[in-house]
Amino acid sequence: MVNQLALALRLPEPGGFERFVADGNAEPLAALQAWAAAEGQRYLYLHGPAGSGKSHLLQAACRAVADRGGSTIYLPLDQPDLLPAILEDLEQCSAVVIDAIDQKAGDAVWERGLFDLYNRLQERNRRLLVAARVPPTNLGLGLPDLRSRLSAGAAYALRALDETGCARLLQRGARQHGLLLDDAAVSYILNRCPRNPAALWRLLADLDRLSLERQRALTVRAIGDLLGLRPPAAGRTTDGIGSAPDLGDNSAGGQGQPQNQNDSRLENQRDSQVNA
């Protein structure tokens, strides 16, 4: 059953701890790396606002456990189709990762299932990693015993990235994708996109596809096309950024369109998760 669940809840495209920009978050990053290596406490709680990177770190922890030969599962409880029965037999895993536990606060069936799972994991010396937007004491749980269990371990707060951190994420991600993003392009993106890690990583993947299709370096105008925005006309500047000629119909692979290009308006770059 566990293997089936793990397959059904496969992680998004690969991303490990090395992709996390730890500005102001070095302590929680180190704690999760130790947890994934089966060092230190078996239970950790991570909390922070939307876009602070919670989901990224939880998924990275899952991958790190798997890379060491452990069995693990990632459960994003903000998925509406999940049922409490999914918690059964998870003590067979060496590590369980539960994201967005705050989404089930106040649901008596889920709270009882999570409480029972916590106890089964403890009995077998399994590891548990939990994340939410708020500290465990602020979850609004109706089951006092579950609140007590979740408050018993170490809790780490994540801070959202500031503009400098987001710029560093874009530059690091661009290098990993083999893209060239100069300071003007980074500034253009940050002035027009949600500044959260999940949205920026998705944008980088889209830019990678666009670059491959056009077989040219990305310009501010090409980035604007992807965002569904219209950069300034050639020779004019906005925010100190000069636009480059459109690469449009004469570029290699001109008939191809990047995935979701027609729908990738600014609002569609927003993170729908919990990091997240």
Secondary structure, 3 states (H helix, E strand, C coil): CHHHHHHHCCCCCCCCHHHCCCCCCHHHHHHHHHHHCCCCCCEEEEECCCCCCHHHHHHHHHHHHHHCCCCEEEEECCCCCCCHHHHCCHHHCCEEEEECHHHHCCCHHHHHHHHHHHHHHHHCCCEEEEEECCCHHHCCCCCHHHHHHHCCCEEEECCCCCHHHHHHHHHHHHHHHCCCCCHHHHHHHHCCCCCCHHHHHHHHHHHHHHHHHHCCCCCHHHHHHHHCCCCCCCCCEECCEECCCCCCCCCCCCCCCCCCCCCCCHHHHCCCCCCC
